[in-house]
Amino acid sequence: MARSTGLLIGGLLVLSTASLVLGQSCWRNASCSDITESAFPGPWESNNYAPELRTVRPKSIIPMTTGIGNIPYEGVQILVHNASGLVFDFGIEVGGIVTIKYEVAANVSGAVGLAFSEARNYIGMWSDTSNGGFKGPDGALYSNFTGPGDYVYTMPDGKIRGGFRYLTVFLITDTVPTGDTVVITDVSLEIGFQPTWSNLRAYQGYFDCSDDMLNKIWYSGAYTLQTNAVPPSTGRRTPSSVAYGWDNDGYLGPGDTIIVDGAKRDRAVWPGDMGVAVPSTFVSVGDLDSVRNALQVMYDYQNEDGSFPEAGPPLLQQGSDTYHMWTMIGTHNYMMYKNDTAFLQHNWAKYVKAMDYVLAKVGPSGLLNVTGTRDWARWQTGFNMTEAQMILYHTLHTGADLAVWAANNASLAANWKSRATALANATLQHCLDGPNQIFKDNATSTTLHPQDANSLALMFNLVDPTSPLGQSISQKLTKNWTPIGAETPELPGNISPFISSFEVRAHLAAGQTSRALDLVRRSWGWYLAHPNGTGSTVVEGYRTDGTWGYRSERGYGGDPSYVSHAHGWSSGPTGALTEGVLGLSVTGRLGETWEFAPQFGDLRYARGGFVTGLGRFEGSWTREGEDGVYGAMVSTPEATKGVLVLPVLKKGVKPRVVVDGRRVCGRWFRRGVAEDVVDLVKVEVVGGNHSIAVSSGRP
């Protein structure tokens, strides 16, 4: 058997037959995790997009010339003449190392090319763009052949293609065909993501409800997060160092797995993205090792002045006050979910230095003066922008928790909480558009009302979401809505599922469940059903006209193929559906305290669960009939304490609440104002298995 030579003209990585695995395995020499089985096996796993094996093959073939139609993949395929080709469709987003076997039937010479695309729009002999240099498409990889024989082509490890659905295989030859020039006998892919897992379907969380679209959206976010957990030796090189094609052999951080922003690109740690990705990871995949390693690399590269880079290596971009704070918030999220005290102790001094760095930028007005102006892509950055005030407010409150957990320093915690209160007052004084009851983009006379700052105001509770102001903000955010999602005023013409993830949380915090579900369906539902998308992941962003050119005018070189179609910062509904709609969330480390607060919307039932170091947490609720009567169940580790926050059946009427067969008296309170009021009953319970029945207030 001949082995072809490799000529790089773009980028992908294919693995030799000898290294292909026949069953489940971890990636190469990665140390395998002890997560090996699904924590909650059940019928909901039919929505899980993760492959059963680490080695996969295409599902179908698309004619390259038309891009229309799907023919089932059945093995042998033929390329006859120059520029003839086939598109192999894997059916879902995949990534890793491709191996192709082929036979050359005649005494001819030429090359077999391989090109990759996440979106169907860009199938063909040039890969979609990923290297960040904006010097043109990524091109293709070529396997040269001379004369008849059997060939196996393996992509170089440094050319791993982290994210694609479509693989175009085509022929380049000067020979006039006299028959079947090249016969492709096998195409396979070794999955490169989730490197420490031997079972890619071993999710530690699940979600299921009466709306199958929402179920698929939940699992598309979870699967996206899997594709973003990558080997730390497969980072994208800095754009300036790549003359052509792409190179994914850069150092990302410590350990055997690390969470990055996107499967195809940028393949770097971005702490802002983790503000959405980490909570969603916790309730779904459950891989917190990747999170720890991503946070650790930010501490490892902390600057002398206390600032964190905006992104991890190899990129190591600097100068972002917001992403600096997202690293700090991410530290709190990780501690809440994992309680890794060794990690916190190891990095605590650096955390305090980071807090000192950002607090030194608070000016006489009481507002943060942003001088590290890089951010998520919004046009206006810097100075006293309102979004940054919201993030600092949450940084201070979460920092107060960490001060107690790391050093039992109650005085430091109190100081940071006091600073948060002062910041909130200054933000309300200087950044609120009083007549319109919504926040401005900054403390000037601007009339722009941003999606990010207003969503974060409710999500981070700088404004009580149930107050008149909170309800006003929730309602006014809907003015940005289009049929396919929320246009973000701070980046006009674009829809950002990253920022919309915060908006979904904001509506849930305000008790506006139907509003939150509406946004999830119109944005994430639109993408998941799109015939040119991956049908399995969540996209980085898109235009309000439904095209892929997200932020084309804002740093993406006008190239719509550069957009990532598997971007963890867009996975917000995965976390929101579990914590906000099912209503099960942890409120103390590892879930030592927790809350079960169902929000129904138009759903008939919801169920789900997740795992912490204390054990399994699982909940469900079912509405029974038109009168709104509902039943629920919650199961948590016995060493925990929880609060049931139960919606009443009729406004102003306290319901009959039965827990474990006994009627209980709870605290009745109201959330919301005017027509948006929601009455609730709070009941405190200890961990264990509980059944709940809520009916009308009759004896």
C-alpha positions as CSV (number, residue, x, y, z in Angstrom):
1,M,0.0,0.0,0.0
2,A,1.4,3.4,-1.0
3,R,1.2,6.3,1.4
4,S,0.6,9.7,-0.2
5,T,2.7,12.7,0.4
6,G,1.0,15.7,2.0
7,L,0.9,19.1,0.5
8,L,-0.7,21.8,2.6
9,I,-2.9,24.3,0.8
10,G,-5.4,25.0,3.5
11,G,-6.1,23.2,6.7
12,L,-7.4,19.9,8.0
13,L,-6.0,17.0,9.9
14,V,-6.5,13.4,9.0
15,L,-5.4,10.4,11.0
16,S,-3.7,7.3,9.8
17,T,-5.6,4.0,9.8
18,A,-3.2,2.6,12.4
19,S,-4.3,5.2,14.9
20,L,-8.0,5.0,14.3
21,V,-9.9,3.5,17.2
22,L,-12.7,0.9,16.8
23,G,-14.6,1.7,20.0
24,Q,-14.8,4.4,22.6
25,S,-11.5,5.9,23.7
26,C,-10.0,9.1,24.9
27,W,-8.0,11.3,22.6
28,R,-4.4,10.1,22.0
29,N,-2.4,10.2,25.2
30,A,-4.9,12.2,27.2
31,S,-5.6,11.0,30.8
32,C,-9.1,9.6,30.8
33,S,-11.7,11.2,33.1
34,D,-13.6,9.1,35.6
35,I,-16.8,10.3,33.9
36,T,-17.7,7.2,31.8
37,E,-21.5,6.9,31.9
38,S,-24.6,9.1,31.6
39,A,-25.7,10.2,35.0
40,F,-29.4,10.2,33.9
41,P,-30.1,7.6,31.3
42,G,-33.5,7.9,29.7
43,P,-35.5,8.6,26.6
44,W,-34.3,12.2,26.5
45,E,-31.0,11.0,25.3
46,S,-32.4,10.6,21.9
47,N,-31.8,14.4,21.6
48,N,-28.1,14.0,22.4
49,Y,-26.1,14.9,19.3
50,A,-22.8,13.4,20.6
51,P,-21.5,10.5,18.6
52,E,-21.5,7.0,20.1
53,L,-17.9,6.4,19.0
54,R,-14.8,8.6,18.7
55,T,-14.3,7.4,15.1
56,V,-17.2,8.5,12.8
57,R,-18.0,8.4,9.1
58,P,-20.2,10.5,6.9
59,K,-23.9,10.1,6.9
60,S,-24.6,11.2,3.3
61,I,-23.1,12.7,0.1
62,I,-24.0,15.9,-1.6
63,P,-23.1,16.7,-5.3
64,M,-20.5,19.3,-5.2
65,T,-21.7,21.0,-8.4
66,T,-25.2,21.7,-7.1
67,G,-25.0,21.5,-3.4
68,I,-28.5,20.1,-3.5
69,G,-29.7,16.7,-2.3
70,N,-28.4,14.1,0.1
71,I,-27.5,10.6,-1.0
72,P,-26.9,8.0,1.8
73,Y,-23.2,7.3,2.2
74,E,-22.5,3.7,1.4
75,G,-18.7,3.5,1.1
76,V,-17.1,3.5,-2.4
77,Q,-17.2,6.7,-4.4
78,I,-15.6,7.7,-7.7
79,L,-13.8,10.8,-9.0
80,V,-13.2,10.8,-12.7
81,H,-11.9,14.1,-14.1
82,N,-10.1,17.3,-13.0
83,A,-12.2,19.3,-10.5
84,S,-14.7,16.6,-10.0
85,G,-15.7,16.2,-6.3
86,L,-18.1,15.1,-3.7
87,V,-19.3,16.6,-0.4
88,F,-19.4,14.3,2.5
89,D,-22.0,15.3,5.1
90,F,-21.4,14.1,8.6
91,G,-24.9,15.2,9.6
92,I,-23.8,17.2,12.6
93,E,-20.9,19.4,13.6
94,V,-17.7,17.3,14.0
95,G,-14.0,18.0,14.4
96,G,-10.7,16.3,14.6
97,I,-8.6,14.2,12.3
98,V,-9.8,12.8,8.9
99,T,-8.4,9.7,7.2
100,I,-9.2,9.0,3.6
101,K,-8.4,5.8,1.7
102,Y,-8.5,5.7,-2.1
103,E,-7.3,3.7,-5.1
104,V,-5.7,5.1,-8.2
105,A,-6.8,2.9,-11.1
106,A,-4.5,4.2,-13.9
107,N,-1.0,5.4,-14.5
108,V,-1.9,9.0,-13.7
109,S,-0.7,11.7,-11.3
110,G,-2.4,14.4,-9.4
111,A,-3.8,15.1,-6.0
112,V,-6.9,14.5,-3.9
113,G,-8.0,17.7,-2.1
114,L,-9.9,18.0,1.1
115,A,-11.8,21.2,2.1
116,F,-14.0,21.9,5.1
117,S,-17.1,23.9,6.0
118,E,-19.4,24.3,9.0
119,A,-22.2,25.9,6.9
120,R,-23.6,24.4,3.7
121,N,-23.2,27.8,2.0
122,Y,-19.4,27.4,1.7
123,I,-19.0,23.8,0.5
124,G,-16.5,23.5,-2.4
125,M,-12.8,23.3,-3.1
126,W,-11.9,26.1,-0.6
127,S,-12.4,25.7,3.2
128,D,-14.3,28.3,5.1
129,T,-12.2,30.8,6.9
130,S,-10.7,30.3,10.4
131,N,-7.2,31.7,10.7
132,G,-8.1,35.2,11.5
133,G,-5.7,36.8,9.0
134,F,-8.4,37.6,6.5
135,K,-6.1,36.9,3.6
136,G,-8.7,34.7,1.8
137,P,-10.3,31.3,2.5
138,D,-8.4,28.7,4.3
139,G,-7.9,26.6,1.1
140,A,-7.6,22.9,1.1
141,L,-5.2,20.0,2.0
142,Y,-3.9,17.8,-0.8
143,S,-2.8,14.2,-1.0
144,N,-0.5,13.8,-3.9
145,F,-0.4,10.5,-5.9
146,T,1.6,9.2,-8.8
147,G,0.7,6.0,-10.7
148,P,-1.7,3.2,-9.8
149,G,-2.0,1.9,-6.2
150,D,-3.7,2.1,-2.9
151,Y,-3.3,5.3,-0.9
152,V,-4.0,6.4,2.7
153,Y,-3.9,10.1,3.5
154,T,-3.5,11.4,7.1
155,M,-3.7,15.0,7.9
156,P,-0.8,16.4,10.0
157,D,-1.7,16.8,13.7
158,G,-1.0,20.5,13.5
159,K,-3.8,20.9,10.9
160,I,-6.6,19.5,13.1
161,R,-9.9,21.0,11.9
162,G,-11.8,21.7,15.0
163,G,-15.2,22.3,13.6
164,F,-17.0,21.3,10.3
165,R,-20.0,19.4,9.1
166,Y,-19.1,19.2,5.4
167,L,-16.0,17.7,3.9
168,T,-15.4,18.2,0.2
169,V,-13.1,15.7,-1.5
170,F,-12.1,16.6,-5.0
171,L,-9.6,15.6,-7.8
172,I,-6.8,17.7,-9.3
173,T,-5.2,16.1,-12.4
174,D,-3.9,17.0,-15.8
175,T,-4.6,13.5,-17.2
176,V,-7.5,13.0,-19.6
177,P,-9.7,10.4,-18.0
178,T,-10.1,7.1,-19.6
179,G,-12.1,5.5,-16.8
180,D,-12.4,5.7,-13.0
181,T,-9.4,7.8,-12.1
182,V,-9.7,7.7,-8.3
183,V,-11.9,5.4,-6.2
184,I,-12.5,6.6,-2.7
185,T,-12.9,3.5,-0.5
186,D,-13.2,5.0,3.0
187,V,-13.6,8.3,4.8
188,S,-13.4,8.5,8.6
189,L,-12.9,11.0,11.3
190,E,-11.3,10.7,14.7
191,I,-13.1,13.1,17.0
192,G,-10.7,15.5,18.7
193,F,-12.9,17.2,21.2
194,Q,-13.8,16.2,24.7
195,P,-10.4,14.5,24.8
196,T,-10.5,13.0,28.3
197,W,-13.8,11.2,27.8
198,S,-14.0,7.6,26.7
199,N,-17.8,7.9,26.3
200,L,-18.8,11.1,24.5
201,R,-22.4,10.7,25.5
202,A,-21.8,10.5,29.3
203,Y,-23.6,13.7,30.1
204,Q,-23.9,14.5,33.7
205,G,-27.1,16.5,33.2
206,Y,-30.3,16.3,31.3
207,F,-33.4,18.3,30.3
208,D,-36.7,17.3,28.9
209,C,-40.0,19.2,28.5
210,S,-43.2,19.2,26.5
211,D,-41.7,21.3,23.6
212,D,-39.4,19.2,21.5
213,M,-37.8,22.3,19.9
214,L,-36.7,23.5,23.4
215,N,-35.3,20.0,24.1
216,K,-33.2,20.0,20.9
217,I,-32.0,23.6,21.6
218,W,-30.9,22.5,25.1
219,Y,-28.9,19.6,23.7
220,S,-27.5,21.7,20.8
221,G,-26.0,24.0,23.5
222,A,-24.6,21.0,25.4
223,Y,-23.1,19.5,22.3
224,T,-21.5,22.8,21.3
225,L,-19.8,22.9,24.7
226,Q,-18.4,19.5,24.0
227,T,-16.9,20.6,20.7
228,N,-15.3,23.5,22.6
229,A,-13.5,21.2,25.1
230,V,-10.3,20.6,23.2
231,P,-6.8,19.2,23.7
232,P,-4.6,22.0,25.1
233,S,-2.0,21.5,22.3
234,T,-4.5,22.3,19.6
235,G,-4.9,26.1,19.9
236,R,-5.0,28.3,16.8
237,R,-1.8,30.1,16.1
238,T,-1.8,33.9,16.2
239,P,-3.1,35.2,12.8
240,S,0.1,37.1,12.0
241,S,2.1,33.9,12.2
242,V,0.1,32.1,9.5
243,A,0.9,32.9,5.9
244,Y,-1.7,30.6,4.4
245,G,-4.2,28.0,5.5
246,W,-4.3,27.4,9.2
247,D,-2.3,26.0,12.1
248,N,-3.9,24.6,15.2
249,D,-0.9,23.4,17.2
250,G,-0.6,26.2,19.8
251,Y,-0.4,25.9,23.6
252,L,-3.7,26.7,25.3
253,G,-3.1,25.9,28.9
254,P,-2.4,23.2,31.4
255,G,-4.0,19.8,31.7
256,D,-5.4,17.4,29.1
257,T,-8.6,19.3,28.3
258,I,-9.6,23.0,28.2
259,I,-12.6,25.0,27.2
260,V,-12.2,27.5,24.3
261,D,-14.6,29.9,22.5
262,G,-15.3,27.9,19.4
263,A,-14.7,24.6,17.7
264,K,-13.4,26.0,14.4
265,R,-12.1,29.3,15.8
266,D,-10.6,31.1,17.7
267,R,-9.7,28.0,19.7
268,A,-8.5,30.1,22.6
269,V,-9.7,30.8,26.1
270,W,-12.0,33.8,26.2
271,P,-13.3,34.5,29.8
272,G,-16.3,36.6,28.6
273,D,-17.6,33.6,26.6
274,M,-17.2,31.5,29.8
275,G,-19.8,33.8,31.5
276,V,-22.4,31.8,29.5
277,A,-20.5,28.6,28.7
278,V,-19.7,27.6,32.3
279,P,-23.2,27.6,33.8
280,S,-24.5,25.8,30.8
281,T,-21.6,23.3,31.0
282,F,-22.4,22.6,34.7
283,V,-26.1,21.6,34.1
284,S,-25.4,19.5,30.9
285,V,-22.1,18.0,30.0
286,G,-20.7,18.4,33.5
287,D,-17.0,18.7,32.5
288,L,-15.5,21.1,35.0
289,D,-11.9,20.0,34.4
290,S,-11.9,22.0,31.1
291,V,-13.2,25.0,33.1
292,R,-10.5,24.8,35.8
293,N,-7.7,24.6,33.2
294,A,-9.1,27.6,31.3
295,L,-9.3,29.7,34.4
296,Q,-5.8,28.6,35.6
297,V,-4.2,29.7,32.4
298,M,-5.6,33.2,32.9
299,Y,-4.1,33.3,36.3
300,D,-0.8,32.0,35.0
301,Y,-0.6,34.8,32.5
302,Q,-1.8,37.6,34.8
303,N,0.1,40.8,34.1
304,E,2.3,42.6,36.7
305,D,-0.3,45.3,37.2
306,G,-2.9,42.8,38.2
307,S,-4.8,42.7,34.9
308,F,-5.7,39.5,33.1
309,P,-5.3,39.1,29.4
310,E,-8.5,39.4,27.3
311,A,-7.7,35.9,25.9
312,G,-5.4,33.1,26.7
313,P,-2.4,31.9,24.7
314,P,-1.4,31.7,21.9
315,L,-3.5,34.9,21.3
316,L,-2.9,36.7,24.6
317,Q,-4.8,39.8,23.6
318,Q,-4.7,42.5,26.3
319,G,-6.7,45.5,27.3
320,S,-10.2,44.4,28.3
321,D,-11.6,45.5,31.6
322,T,-14.8,43.6,31.0
323,Y,-13.1,40.3,30.2
324,H,-10.8,40.9,33.1
325,M,-13.8,40.9,35.3
326,W,-15.3,37.9,33.6
327,T,-12.3,35.9,34.7
328,M,-13.1,36.8,38.2
329,I,-16.8,36.0,37.8
330,G,-15.8,32.7,36.2
331,T,-13.7,31.9,39.3
332,H,-16.8,32.2,41.5
333,N,-18.9,30.1,39.1
334,Y,-16.3,27.4,39.2
335,M,-16.1,27.4,42.9
336,M,-19.9,27.3,43.2
337,Y,-20.1,24.2,41.1
338,K,-16.9,22.4,42.1
339,N,-15.7,23.9,45.5
340,D,-12.1,23.4,44.4
341,T,-10.5,24.9,47.5
342,A,-7.0,24.1,46.4
343,F,-7.5,26.0,43.2
344,L,-8.9,29.0,45.1
345,Q,-6.1,29.0,47.7
346,H,-3.5,28.8,45.0
347,N,-4.9,31.8,43.1
348,W,-6.3,33.9,45.9
349,A,-3.6,36.5,46.1
350,K,-3.8,37.0,42.3
351,Y,-7.6,37.4,42.6
352,V,-7.2,40.1,45.2
353,K,-4.6,41.8,43.0
354,A,-7.1,41.7,40.1
355,M,-9.8,43.2,42.3
356,D,-7.5,46.0,43.4
357,Y,-6.6,46.7,39.7
358,V,-10.2,47.2,38.6
359,L,-11.4,49.1,41.7
360,A,-8.6,51.6,41.1
361,K,-10.4,52.6,38.0
362,V,-13.5,53.8,39.9
363,G,-13.6,57.6,39.6
364,P,-15.1,60.4,41.6
365,S,-18.5,59.9,40.0
366,G,-18.6,56.4,41.6
367,L,-18.5,54.8,38.2
368,L,-15.9,52.5,36.7
369,N,-13.8,54.4,34.1
370,V,-13.1,51.8,31.5
371,T,-9.6,52.1,30.0
372,G,-9.2,48.6,28.8
373,T,-11.7,49.0,26.0
374,R,-11.7,45.7,24.2
375,D,-15.1,43.9,24.6
376,W,-17.4,41.4,22.9
377,A,-17.9,43.4,19.6
378,R,-20.1,46.3,20.7
379,W,-19.2,49.5,18.9
380,Q,-19.0,51.9,21.8
381,T,-16.6,50.9,24.5
382,G,-14.6,52.6,27.2
383,F,-15.2,55.5,29.6
384,N,-18.3,55.0,31.8
385,M,-20.2,52.5,29.7
386,T,-23.1,51.0,31.6
387,E,-22.4,47.4,30.7
388,A,-19.1,47.5,32.6
389,Q,-20.8,48.9,35.7
390,M,-23.1,45.9,35.7
391,I,-20.3,43.5,35.4
392,L,-18.3,45.2,38.2
393,Y,-21.3,45.1,40.4
394,H,-21.5,41.3,40.0
395,T,-17.8,40.9,40.3
396,L,-17.9,42.6,43.7
397,H,-20.8,40.5,45.0
398,T,-19.2,37.3,43.9
399,G,-15.9,38.4,45.2
400,A,-17.4,38.9,48.6
401,D,-18.4,35.2,48.6
402,L,-14.9,34.3,47.6
403,A,-13.4,36.4,50.4
404,V,-15.2,34.3,52.9
405,W,-14.5,31.0,51.1
406,A,-10.8,31.6,50.6
407,A,-9.8,33.5,53.7
408,N,-12.8,33.7,56.0
409,N,-12.4,37.5,55.6
410,A,-15.7,38.9,56.6
411,S,-14.4,42.5,56.7
412,L,-13.1,42.3,53.1
413,A,-16.4,40.8,52.0
414,A,-18.3,43.6,53.7
415,N,-16.1,46.2,52.0
416,W,-16.7,44.7,48.6
417,K,-20.4,44.5,49.2
418,S,-20.4,48.2,50.3
419,R,-18.5,49.1,47.1
420,A,-21.1,47.2,45.1
421,T,-23.9,49.2,46.7
422,A,-22.2,52.5,46.0
423,L,-21.6,51.5,42.4
424,A,-25.3,50.5,42.0
425,N,-26.3,53.9,43.3
426,A,-24.0,55.7,41.0
427,T,-25.1,53.7,38.0
428,L,-28.8,54.5,38.7
429,Q,-27.9,58.1,39.2
430,H,-25.8,58.6,36.0
431,C,-26.7,55.8,33.6
432,L,-30.5,55.4,33.9
433,D,-32.8,57.0,31.4
434,G,-35.4,58.0,33.9
435,P,-38.2,59.2,31.6
436,N,-38.0,55.9,29.6
437,Q,-37.2,53.6,32.6
438,I,-34.3,51.8,30.9
439,F,-30.5,52.2,31.0
440,K,-28.6,54.3,28.6
441,D,-25.3,53.0,27.0
442,N,-23.2,55.3,29.2
443,A,-23.4,58.3,31.5
444,T,-23.7,60.8,28.6
445,S,-26.9,62.1,26.9
446,T,-27.0,59.2,24.5
447,T,-30.3,57.8,23.5
448,L,-29.0,54.3,22.8
449,H,-30.5,51.7,25.2
450,P,-28.2,48.6,25.0
451,Q,-29.2,45.0,25.1
452,D,-26.2,43.9,27.2
453,A,-26.3,46.4,30.1
454,N,-30.1,46.2,30.5
455,S,-30.1,42.4,30.4
456,L,-27.2,42.2,32.9
457,A,-29.0,44.8,35.2
458,L,-31.7,42.2,35.8
459,M,-29.6,39.1,35.6
460,F,-27.1,40.4,38.2
461,N,-29.8,42.0,40.3
462,L,-28.4,45.5,40.3
463,V,-32.1,46.3,39.6
464,D,-34.7,44.2,41.4
465,P,-36.2,42.3,38.4
466,T,-39.6,42.3,40.0
467,S,-39.7,46.1,40.6
468,P,-41.4,48.6,38.3
469,L,-38.1,49.5,36.8
470,G,-37.2,45.8,36.3
471,Q,-40.5,45.1,34.6
472,S,-40.0,48.1,32.4
473,I,-36.6,47.0,31.3
474,S,-37.9,43.5,30.5
475,Q,-40.7,44.9,28.4
476,K,-38.6,47.5,26.5
477,L,-36.0,44.9,25.6
478,T,-38.6,43.3,23.3
479,K,-38.6,46.4,21.2
480,N,-35.4,45.1,19.6
481,W,-36.9,41.8,18.6
482,T,-37.1,40.7,15.0
483,P,-38.8,37.5,13.7
484,I,-35.4,35.7,14.1
485,G,-34.1,37.1,17.3
486,A,-33.1,40.3,19.1
487,E,-31.2,42.9,17.2
488,T,-28.6,44.4,19.6
489,P,-28.6,48.2,19.4
490,E,-25.0,48.4,20.4
491,L,-24.1,46.4,17.2
492,P,-26.9,47.3,14.8
493,G,-27.8,44.8,12.1
494,N,-26.6,41.9,14.2
495,I,-28.1,39.3,16.4
496,S,-25.8,38.1,19.2
497,P,-26.9,34.9,20.9
498,F,-24.2,35.7,23.5
499,I,-26.0,38.8,24.6
500,S,-29.4,37.3,24.0
501,S,-28.4,34.6,26.5
502,F,-28.3,37.3,29.1
503,E,-31.6,38.7,28.0
504,V,-33.2,35.2,28.3
505,R,-32.0,35.1,31.9
506,A,-33.2,38.7,32.5
507,H,-36.8,37.8,31.5
508,L,-36.8,34.7,33.7
509,A,-35.5,36.8,36.6
510,A,-38.4,39.2,36.0
511,G,-40.9,36.3,36.0
512,Q,-41.6,36.8,32.3
513,T,-41.3,33.1,31.4
514,S,-43.3,33.3,28.1
515,R,-41.2,36.2,27.0
516,A,-38.0,34.2,27.6
517,L,-39.3,31.2,25.8
518,D,-40.4,33.3,22.9
519,L,-36.9,34.7,22.4
520,V,-35.3,31.2,22.7
521,R,-37.6,29.8,20.0
522,R,-37.3,32.7,17.6
523,S,-33.5,32.9,17.8
524,W,-32.1,29.5,18.7
525,G,-35.0,27.7,17.1
526,W,-34.5,29.6,13.9
527,Y,-30.8,28.6,13.7
528,L,-31.3,24.9,14.6
529,A,-33.9,24.5,11.8
530,H,-31.8,26.4,9.3
531,P,-31.0,24.2,6.3
532,N,-27.5,25.6,5.9
533,G,-26.5,25.4,9.6
534,T,-25.0,22.5,11.5
535,G,-28.4,21.2,12.8
536,S,-26.6,20.4,16.0
537,T,-24.9,23.4,17.6
538,V,-25.4,27.1,18.4
539,V,-24.0,29.8,16.1
540,E,-21.7,32.7,17.2
541,G,-24.0,35.3,15.6
542,Y,-25.8,36.3,12.5
543,R,-27.4,39.2,10.7
544,T,-30.9,40.5,11.1
545,D,-31.5,39.6,7.4
546,G,-30.8,36.0,8.2
547,T,-27.4,35.8,6.6
548,W,-24.2,34.6,8.3
549,G,-22.1,37.8,8.1
550,Y,-22.2,38.5,11.8
551,R,-20.0,41.6,12.7
552,S,-18.6,41.6,9.1
553,E,-18.0,45.3,9.5
554,R,-16.7,44.9,13.1
555,G,-13.4,43.0,12.8
556,Y,-14.4,40.0,10.7
557,G,-13.1,41.3,7.4
558,G,-16.4,41.2,5.6
559,D,-16.1,37.4,5.4
560,P,-19.3,35.6,6.5
561,S,-17.6,32.2,6.3
562,Y,-15.4,33.2,9.3
563,V,-18.4,33.0,11.7
564,S,-18.2,30.1,14.1
565,H,-21.1,27.7,14.0
566,A,-20.2,26.0,17.3
567,H,-19.7,28.8,19.8
568,G,-20.2,28.2,23.5
569,W,-21.0,31.8,24.3
570,S,-24.3,31.2,22.6
571,S,-25.3,28.2,24.8
572,G,-27.3,30.3,27.2
573,P,-30.7,28.5,26.8
574,T,-29.1,25.3,28.1
575,G,-28.4,26.8,31.5
576,A,-31.6,28.9,31.5
577,L,-34.0,26.1,30.8
578,T,-32.6,24.0,33.6
579,E,-32.2,26.7,36.2
580,G,-34.9,29.1,35.1
581,V,-37.8,27.0,33.6
582,L,-37.4,23.7,35.3
583,G,-36.2,25.9,38.1
584,L,-33.6,23.7,39.8
585,S,-30.4,25.6,40.7
586,V,-27.6,25.5,43.3
587,T,-27.4,28.5,45.7
588,G,-24.4,27.3,47.7
589,R,-21.2,25.5,46.9
590,L,-21.9,22.1,45.4
591,G,-25.5,22.6,46.1
592,E,-25.3,22.5,49.8
593,T,-28.2,24.9,49.5
594,W,-30.4,24.9,46.5
595,E,-33.7,26.2,45.0
596,F,-36.5,24.7,43.1
597,A,-38.5,27.5,41.5
598,P,-40.6,26.3,38.5
599,Q,-41.6,28.7,35.7
600,F,-44.3,27.2,33.4
601,G,-44.8,29.5,30.5
602,D,-46.8,27.5,28.0
603,L,-45.2,24.2,28.8
604,R,-47.1,21.2,30.2
605,Y,-44.1,19.5,31.9
606,A,-40.4,19.8,32.5
607,R,-37.8,17.5,34.1
608,G,-34.1,17.5,34.4
609,G,-31.1,17.2,36.6
610,F,-27.3,17.6,37.2
611,V,-24.6,16.3,39.4
612,T,-22.2,17.9,41.9
613,G,-19.6,16.4,44.3
614,L,-22.4,15.9,46.8
615,G,-24.5,13.8,44.5
616,R,-27.4,14.0,42.1
617,F,-29.9,16.8,41.9
618,E,-33.1,16.1,39.9
619,G,-36.5,17.8,39.6
620,S,-39.7,17.7,37.6
621,W,-43.1,19.4,37.4
622,T,-46.3,18.6,35.5
623,R,-49.4,20.8,35.0
624,E,-52.6,18.8,35.4
625,G,-55.6,20.2,33.7
626,E,-57.0,23.6,32.8
627,D,-57.3,24.8,36.4
628,G,-53.5,24.9,36.7
629,V,-53.2,22.3,39.4
630,Y,-49.7,20.9,39.2
631,G,-47.5,18.3,40.8
632,A,-43.7,18.3,41.2
633,M,-40.9,16.1,42.5
634,V,-37.4,17.1,43.6
635,S,-34.6,14.8,44.7
636,T,-31.3,16.2,46.2
637,P,-28.6,14.8,48.5
638,E,-29.7,14.4,52.0
639,A,-26.9,16.7,53.5
640,T,-28.4,19.7,51.7
641,K,-31.1,22.3,52.4
642,G,-33.4,23.8,49.8
643,V,-36.2,26.2,49.2
644,L,-39.3,25.5,47.1
645,V,-40.6,28.6,45.3
646,L,-44.0,27.5,44.0
647,P,-46.3,29.6,41.7
648,V,-49.9,30.0,43.0
649,L,-52.8,28.9,40.8
650,K,-54.7,32.2,41.0
651,K,-53.6,35.7,41.8
652,G,-54.3,36.8,45.3
653,V,-55.3,33.3,46.5
654,K,-52.9,31.2,48.5
655,P,-53.0,27.6,47.3
656,R,-53.1,24.3,49.1
657,V,-49.5,23.0,49.1
658,V,-48.8,19.4,50.1
659,V,-45.3,18.2,50.5
660,D,-44.7,14.4,51.0
661,G,-48.4,13.9,51.8
662,R,-48.6,16.6,54.4
663,R,-50.1,20.1,54.0
664,V,-47.5,22.8,54.7
665,C,-47.7,26.5,55.4
666,G,-45.2,28.6,53.3
667,R,-44.4,32.2,53.0
668,W,-46.6,33.9,50.4
669,F,-45.1,36.8,48.4
670,R,-45.5,38.6,45.2
671,R,-43.1,39.1,42.3
672,G,-43.7,41.7,39.6
673,V,-46.0,44.7,39.3
674,A,-49.4,45.6,37.8
675,E,-50.6,43.0,35.3
676,D,-47.2,41.2,35.5
677,V,-47.6,40.2,39.1
678,V,-46.9,36.6,40.0
679,D,-47.8,35.2,43.4
680,L,-45.5,32.6,44.9
681,V,-45.2,30.4,48.0
682,K,-41.9,29.6,49.6
683,V,-41.4,26.4,51.6
684,E,-38.1,25.4,53.2
685,V,-37.1,21.7,53.1
686,V,-34.1,19.5,53.7
687,G,-32.4,17.4,51.1
688,G,-33.9,14.1,50.1
689,N,-36.8,13.0,47.9
690,H,-39.9,15.2,47.9
691,S,-43.2,15.0,46.2
692,I,-45.2,18.3,45.9
693,A,-48.8,18.9,45.0
694,V,-50.3,22.4,44.5
695,S,-54.0,22.8,44.2
696,S,-56.6,25.5,44.9
697,G,-56.9,27.1,48.3
698,R,-59.8,25.0,49.4
699,P,-59.4,23.1,52.7
